[in-house]
Amino acid sequence: MGEHKQIKQVESKIIVLRDTQVILDRDIAELYGVETRDINKAVKNNPDKFPQGYIITLEKEEKKELVENFHRFNPLKHSTVLPKAFTEKGLYMLATIIKSTLATEATIAIIETFTKLRQLARAMQQANDEIAKGGELPTAQERNAFKNLMDEVFADPMPISVQRMTFGVNLGFFKWELETTRERKG
């Protein structure tokens, strides 16, 4: 699988739970090419590697909310097991336990994805800080650098078709829009 495609696949698995970006155990298993029980068994067999803050066990209400809001979580609806959500630190630690070529490739994609998200967050914070300090708007060069970062984070490698989607960010001093026309490869 191409690196860019794998990064996009990882991005699609990230959700926010308790104000933390996480990936559920079932999604990690899919990315790593193993069963969910293998992920959970690795955690159970290595509790010392997963201190508090590395894994979040969902509560019943959180699980219910996920099932209601994300179609891809419908299989969890009838499961009696509460899913585990891995934070970025938990994902890195899991990578030291699960050994396979696919797991290594997925871990690299996970690292790249979280790195890009942190870069974007830092750029947005820096722009906000500059405005708050002196009220000066970013220069054209700074806006262009921010645009390039947004383009990189939200790059869409899919081929052109007839389905249109527009995504935009307006920060007052900077407006960025991405309009794509695409189709999924079957």
C-alpha positions in Angstrom: 0.0 0.0 0.0 1.4 3.4 -0.9 2.6 5.6 2.0 0.2 8.4 1.2 -2.8 6.0 1.0 -1.9 4.4 4.3 -1.6 7.8 6.0 -5.1 8.7 4.7 -6.3 5.4 6.0 -4.9 6.1 9.5 -6.4 9.7 9.4 -9.8 8.2 8.8 -9.5 6.0 11.9 -8.6 8.8 14.4 -11.5 10.0 16.6 -11.5 12.4 19.6 -12.5 10.8 22.9 -12.3 12.7 26.1 -10.5 15.5 24.3 -7.8 13.1 23.1 -7.1 11.8 19.7 -7.3 8.1 19.7 -7.7 5.0 17.5 -9.9 2.1 18.7 -8.5 -1.4 19.1 -10.6 -2.7 16.3 -9.3 -0.1 13.9 -5.7 -0.7 15.0 -6.2 -4.4 14.4 -7.4 -3.6 10.9 -4.4 -1.4 10.2 -2.0 -4.0 11.6 -3.7 -6.9 9.8 -4.4 -8.8 13.0 -7.5 -9.6 15.1 -8.8 -7.3 17.8 -8.3 -10.0 20.3 -4.6 -10.1 19.4 -4.3 -6.4 20.2 -6.1 -6.8 23.5 -4.1 -9.9 24.4 -0.8 -8.0 23.8 -2.1 -5.3 26.2 -3.2 -7.9 28.8 0.2 -9.7 28.6 2.2 -6.4 28.9 0.4 -4.2 31.5 3.6 -2.5 32.6 4.0 -1.1 29.1 0.6 0.7 29.2 0.5 3.1 32.1 -2.5 5.4 32.7 -3.0 7.7 29.8 -1.9 5.2 27.1 -5.2 3.4 26.8 -8.8 4.5 27.5 -11.4 1.9 28.1 -14.7 3.3 26.8 -17.7 3.5 29.0 -21.1 2.1 27.9 -22.4 5.6 27.1 -19.3 6.4 25.0 -19.6 3.2 23.1 -23.3 3.9 22.5 -22.5 7.4 21.2 -19.9 6.0 18.8 -22.3 3.5 17.4 -25.0 6.2 16.9 -22.6 8.7 15.3 -20.3 6.5 13.2 -21.8 3.9 10.9 -18.5 2.0 10.8 -18.9 1.2 14.5 -22.2 -0.7 14.0 -20.5 -4.0 14.7 -19.8 -2.8 18.3 -23.6 -2.4 18.9 -24.1 -6.0 20.1 -20.7 -6.6 21.6 -20.5 -7.1 25.3 -16.9 -6.0 25.4 -16.1 -2.3 25.9 -13.6 -1.2 23.3 -10.2 0.2 24.1 -9.0 3.5 22.6 -5.2 3.9 22.2 -3.7 7.4 22.6 -0.7 8.3 20.5 1.7 7.1 23.3 -0.3 3.8 23.5 0.0 3.3 19.8 3.8 3.8 19.9 4.1 1.3 22.8 1.8 -1.2 21.0 4.2 -1.0 18.0 7.0 -2.4 20.2 4.9 -5.5 20.9 3.1 -6.3 17.7 5.7 -7.5 15.2 4.8 -7.8 11.6 5.6 -5.9 8.3 2.1 -4.6 8.1 2.2 -3.4 11.7 5.5 -1.6 11.1 4.1 0.1 8.0 0.9 1.1 9.8 3.0 2.5 12.8 5.0 4.6 10.4 1.8 6.0 8.9 0.4 6.6 12.4 3.5 8.5 13.4 3.4 10.6 10.2 -0.3 11.4 10.7 0.1 12.5 14.3 3.2 14.6 13.3 1.2 16.4 10.6 -1.7 17.1 13.0 0.7 18.5 15.6 2.4 20.7 12.9 -1.0 22.0 11.9 -2.0 22.7 15.5 1.3 24.5 16.2 0.9 26.7 13.1 -2.7 27.6 14.1 -1.6 28.4 17.6 1.4 30.5 16.4 -0.9 32.5 14.2 -3.4 33.1 17.0 -0.6 34.1 19.4 0.8 36.6 16.8 -2.6 38.2 16.4 -3.2 38.3 20.1 0.2 39.9 20.8 0.2 42.7 18.3 -2.9 42.4 16.3 -0.7 42.0 13.1 -2.0 39.7 10.5 0.3 37.2 9.0 2.4 38.2 6.0 1.6 36.7 2.6 4.6 34.4 3.0 3.3 33.1 6.3 -0.2 32.6 4.9 1.3 30.7 1.9 3.3 28.5 4.3 0.1 27.8 6.3 -1.7 27.1 3.0 1.0 24.6 2.0 0.7 22.9 5.4 -3.1 22.6 5.1 -2.7 21.3 1.5 -0.3 18.6 2.7 -2.4 17.5 5.7 -5.6 17.3 3.6 -4.1 16.1 0.3 -6.4 13.9 -1.6 -4.7 11.3 -3.9 -8.0 9.9 -5.2 -8.7 10.1 -9.0 -11.1 12.7 -10.4 -14.8 11.9 -10.9 -18.2 13.6 -10.4 -18.6 13.7 -6.6 -17.8 17.2 -5.2 -16.8 18.0 -1.6 -15.7 21.3 -0.2 -13.9 21.8 3.0 -12.8 25.1 4.3 -11.1 26.9 7.2 -11.6 30.6 7.9 -9.4 31.9 10.7 -10.2 35.6 10.1 -6.7 36.4 8.9 -6.5 33.4 6.6 -9.0 31.5 4.5 -8.3 28.1 3.0 -10.6 25.9 1.0 -10.2 22.6 -0.6 -12.6 21.4 -3.2 -12.3 17.9 -4.5 -14.0 15.9 -7.2 -13.3 12.3 -6.6 -14.4 8.6 -6.8 -13.3 5.7 -4.8 -11.4 2.9 -6.5 -13.4 -0.3 -6.3 
